[in-house]
């Protein structure tokens, strides 16, 4: 997705990554930690566990890279 205007030719281009975090605690009975993780992973992969907006815990914005506009001319 690009959010720049063609009229902004003198400005730099920045790539910003948006990271949203969802988190849910699931109770599971198992004989070991490995088995517990496997059960939850399987249930998640089968869409038996679905995270939604109620599980939202935060958002971060990170600059990944900048490019001088003159280096990006075609």
Number of C-alpha atoms within 10 A of each C-alpha: 3 6 6 12 8 7 7 10 12 10 13 14 18 14 12 13 12 11 11 11 12 14 13 13 6 8 8 10 9 12 7 9 10 9 13 16 13 13 15 16 14 13 13 13 11 10 10 10 14 11 12 10 9 9 13 13 11 10 10 10 10 10 10 9 10 11 12 12 14 12 8 9 7 4
